[in-house]
């Protein structure tokens, strides 16, 4: 998204701290911003490319590129993280709102049946 200029730079400039050199707080280390980290210009020197992500996730590079372009071209875009399934042998830790959401869903199903 960065290399294809698909980021919303005005939004980042106005609302984000530490995205790039312009938005770094005073005293922050040079190349200590998020953009440098993604491009491999930070301390670890590893570019976070679609190929890099594919090796970690097992998702094909082409699919990662397609999704990134879809997100970058959607105005506005919204991404909501999911908790996913727990790892084998582990329990999922429920947040307080999870039970409330489940109760609301049960109520809606019950109301539809009436």
C-alpha positions as CSV (number, residue, x, y, z in Angstrom):
1,X,0.0,0.0,0.0
2,X,2.8,2.4,0.8
3,X,4.8,1.6,-2.4
4,X,1.7,2.0,-4.5
5,X,0.6,5.3,-2.7
6,X,-2.6,3.7,-1.5
7,X,-2.4,5.2,2.1
8,X,-4.6,8.1,3.1
9,X,-1.7,10.5,3.8
10,X,-3.8,13.5,4.8
11,X,-5.6,11.3,7.4
12,X,-2.3,9.9,8.7
13,X,-0.8,13.4,8.9
14,X,-3.7,14.7,10.9
15,X,-4.6,11.8,13.2
16,X,-1.6,9.5,13.6
17,X,1.5,9.9,15.7
18,X,4.6,8.0,14.5
19,X,3.5,6.9,11.1
20,X,6.4,8.7,9.3
21,X,9.2,11.1,10.0
22,X,6.8,14.1,10.0
23,X,4.6,12.6,12.7
24,X,7.3,11.3,15.0
25,X,7.3,12.9,18.5
26,X,10.2,15.0,19.5
27,X,13.1,12.9,20.7
28,X,12.0,9.7,18.9
29,X,14.9,7.9,17.2
30,X,15.5,8.4,13.5
31,X,13.7,5.8,11.4
32,X,11.7,4.8,14.5
33,X,8.4,5.4,12.7
34,X,5.9,2.8,11.4
35,X,6.6,3.5,7.7
36,X,10.3,2.8,8.2
37,X,9.5,-0.4,10.0
38,X,7.2,-1.6,7.2
39,X,9.7,-0.7,4.5
40,X,12.6,-2.4,6.3
41,X,14.4,0.9,7.1
42,X,14.0,0.4,10.9
43,X,16.2,-1.4,13.4
44,X,15.4,-5.0,12.2
45,X,16.1,-4.1,8.5
46,X,13.4,-6.5,7.3
47,X,10.9,-5.2,4.7
48,X,7.4,-6.3,5.5
49,X,6.5,-7.3,1.9
50,X,3.6,-9.5,0.7
51,X,6.2,-12.2,0.2
52,X,7.4,-11.8,3.8
53,X,3.8,-12.0,5.1
54,X,3.0,-15.0,2.8
55,X,5.9,-17.0,4.4
56,X,4.5,-16.4,7.9
57,X,0.8,-16.8,7.2
58,X,0.7,-19.3,4.4
59,X,-1.6,-17.0,2.5
60,X,-0.6,-16.7,-1.2
61,X,1.3,-13.5,-2.1
62,X,-1.2,-12.7,-4.8
63,X,-4.1,-12.8,-2.4
64,X,-2.3,-10.5,0.1
65,X,-1.6,-8.0,-2.7
66,X,-5.2,-8.1,-3.9
67,X,-6.6,-7.5,-0.4
68,X,-4.1,-4.7,0.2
69,X,-5.2,-3.0,-3.0
70,X,-8.9,-3.5,-2.2
71,X,-8.4,-1.9,1.2
72,X,-6.2,0.9,-0.2
73,X,-8.8,1.8,-2.8
74,X,-11.9,1.6,-0.6
75,X,-12.9,5.0,0.7
76,X,-13.6,4.8,3.6
77,X,-12.0,1.5,4.7
78,X,-12.6,-0.2,8.0
79,X,-10.9,-3.3,9.4
80,X,-12.3,-5.0,12.5
81,X,-10.1,-7.6,14.1
82,X,-11.6,-10.9,15.1
83,X,-10.5,-13.1,18.0
84,X,-10.6,-16.2,15.9
85,X,-10.6,-19.7,17.3
86,X,-8.5,-20.6,20.3
87,X,-5.3,-22.5,19.8
88,X,-5.6,-26.3,20.5
89,X,-5.6,-26.9,24.3
90,X,-6.4,-23.3,25.1
91,X,-9.6,-21.5,26.2
92,X,-10.9,-18.4,24.6
93,X,-10.9,-15.5,27.1
94,X,-14.2,-13.7,26.7
95,X,-14.5,-10.0,26.9
96,X,-17.4,-8.5,28.9
97,X,-19.2,-7.4,25.7
98,X,-19.1,-10.9,24.2
99,X,-21.8,-12.2,26.5
100,X,-23.9,-9.1,26.0
101,X,-23.7,-9.5,22.2
102,X,-24.6,-13.2,22.5
103,X,-27.6,-12.3,24.7
104,X,-28.8,-9.7,22.1
105,X,-28.5,-12.3,19.3
106,X,-30.6,-14.8,21.3
107,X,-33.2,-12.1,21.9
108,X,-33.4,-11.2,18.2
109,X,-33.8,-14.9,17.2
110,X,-36.5,-15.3,19.9
111,X,-38.4,-12.2,18.6
112,X,-38.3,-13.5,15.0
113,X,-39.9,-16.8,16.0
114,X,-42.9,-15.1,17.7
